[in-house]
Amino acid sequence: MSQHIEVTTRLVVQGGDGETETFTATLSGTCHVARSGLLLHYAEPDNGGHTSLIVADGLVQLQREGHIKSQMTFVEGRMLPMPYTSPHGALDFSLFTHSARHTVHANGGTLHLQYSLLNAGQHLSDNTLHVEWRTTE
């Protein structure tokens, strides 16, 4: 069953230089919950596209389509490649997932990810992504 949702994202990025940046957004989308997992799909106007977020069987996958295209796969304790393409070209990113937690309830849910981002094997940042969604119907 698909439901209309409001999605709030909060990304905290701590760079290698110790500086911290926080990015927040509130967006509209849909949520489809099935026995095997869930799919969130929401517009990302600042990127000129959309984002799909899949949570299933011990992994989380976040795929962005727009000016920036990326596919982030989160599996606790694993380092995985992260395809990333911007209008300026492709970059060699990978990410290590420290923790991935989610909850789902009748009116929405939350996702909390902690991960490190690397470029060509060099540590760039430690990140915390918190996604919260709630039904709007």
C-alpha positions as CSV (number, residue, x, y, z in Angstrom):
1,M,0.0,0.0,0.0
2,S,1.4,3.4,-1.0
3,Q,0.9,6.4,1.3
4,H,1.6,10.1,0.8
5,I,4.3,11.3,3.3
6,E,6.2,14.3,4.5
7,V,9.9,13.5,4.8
8,T,12.4,15.4,7.0
9,T,16.1,14.8,6.4
10,R,18.9,16.0,8.6
11,L,22.5,15.4,7.6
12,V,25.4,16.3,9.9
13,V,28.8,16.3,8.3
14,Q,32.0,16.5,10.3
15,G,34.9,17.0,8.0
16,G,38.5,16.0,8.5
17,D,39.3,19.5,9.5
18,G,36.9,19.2,12.5
19,E,34.3,21.6,11.1
20,T,30.7,20.5,11.3
21,E,27.9,21.4,8.8
22,T,24.3,20.5,9.1
23,F,21.8,20.3,6.1
24,T,18.1,19.9,6.7
25,A,15.1,19.6,4.3
26,T,11.4,18.9,4.5
27,L,10.1,17.2,1.3
28,S,6.9,15.5,0.0
29,G,6.8,11.9,-1.3
30,T,5.4,8.5,-1.0
31,C,6.0,5.4,1.2
32,H,5.3,1.8,0.2
33,V,5.6,-0.8,3.0
34,A,5.8,-4.5,2.2
35,R,6.6,-7.6,4.1
36,S,10.2,-7.5,2.7
37,G,10.9,-3.8,3.6
38,L,9.9,-0.3,2.6
39,L,10.5,2.2,-0.2
40,L,10.4,6.0,0.3
41,H,10.4,8.1,-2.8
42,Y,10.5,11.9,-2.6
43,A,11.3,14.9,-4.8
44,E,14.6,16.7,-4.3
45,P,14.1,20.0,-6.0
46,D,17.5,21.4,-5.0
47,N,19.1,18.5,-7.0
48,G,16.6,18.8,-9.9
49,G,15.4,15.2,-9.4
50,H,14.2,12.7,-6.8
51,T,15.5,10.3,-4.2
52,S,14.6,6.6,-3.5
53,L,15.3,5.1,-0.2
54,I,15.0,1.3,0.3
55,V,15.2,-0.4,3.7
56,A,15.2,-4.2,3.5
57,D,17.0,-7.3,4.9
58,G,19.8,-5.7,6.8
59,L,20.7,-3.0,4.2
60,V,19.7,0.5,3.3
61,Q,20.1,1.9,-0.2
62,L,19.7,5.6,-1.0
63,Q,19.6,6.5,-4.7
64,R,19.6,10.1,-5.9
65,E,18.7,11.1,-9.5
66,G,19.2,14.6,-10.7
67,H,22.1,17.0,-11.3
68,I,24.0,14.7,-8.9
69,K,23.5,11.0,-9.2
70,S,24.6,8.7,-6.5
71,Q,23.9,5.3,-5.0
72,M,24.7,4.8,-1.3
73,T,24.4,1.3,0.1
74,F,24.6,1.0,3.9
75,V,25.4,-2.4,5.5
76,E,26.7,-2.2,9.1
77,G,30.4,-2.9,9.4
78,R,31.0,-2.9,5.6
79,M,33.0,-0.6,3.3
80,L,31.2,-0.4,-0.1
81,P,31.7,1.6,-3.3
82,M,29.5,4.6,-3.8
83,P,28.9,5.6,-7.4
84,Y,28.7,9.4,-7.6
85,T,28.4,11.6,-10.7
86,S,28.1,15.4,-10.8
87,P,27.9,17.7,-13.8
88,H,31.8,17.9,-13.4
89,G,32.3,14.1,-13.7
90,A,32.5,11.0,-11.6
91,L,34.2,10.7,-8.3
92,D,35.7,7.6,-6.6
93,F,33.7,7.5,-3.3
94,S,33.2,4.7,-0.9
95,L,31.4,4.6,2.5
96,F,31.8,2.7,5.7
97,T,28.6,2.2,7.7
98,H,29.1,2.4,11.5
99,S,25.4,1.9,12.3
100,A,22.0,1.7,10.5
101,R,18.8,1.8,12.6
102,H,15.2,2.2,11.6
103,T,11.7,2.0,13.0
104,V,8.4,1.8,11.2
105,H,5.0,2.5,12.8
106,A,1.5,3.0,11.4
107,N,1.9,6.7,10.7
108,G,5.6,6.8,9.6
109,G,9.0,6.0,10.8
110,T,12.6,7.0,11.3
111,L,16.0,6.0,9.8
112,H,19.3,6.8,11.5
113,L,22.6,6.2,9.7
114,Q,26.2,6.8,10.9
115,Y,28.9,6.4,8.2
116,S,32.3,7.6,7.0
117,L,32.8,8.9,3.5
118,L,36.1,8.3,1.7
119,N,37.4,9.6,-1.7
120,A,40.0,7.4,-3.4
121,G,40.5,5.6,0.0
122,Q,41.2,8.9,1.9
123,H,38.8,9.8,4.8
124,L,36.7,12.9,4.0
125,S,34.1,13.0,6.7
126,D,32.0,11.3,9.4
127,N,28.3,11.7,8.8
128,T,25.0,11.2,10.5
129,L,21.8,11.1,8.5
130,H,18.5,11.1,10.2
131,V,15.4,10.6,8.1
132,E,11.9,10.9,9.5
133,W,8.6,10.4,7.6
134,R,5.0,10.7,8.5
135,T,1.8,10.1,6.6
136,T,-0.1,13.1,5.4
137,E,-3.4,11.4,4.5
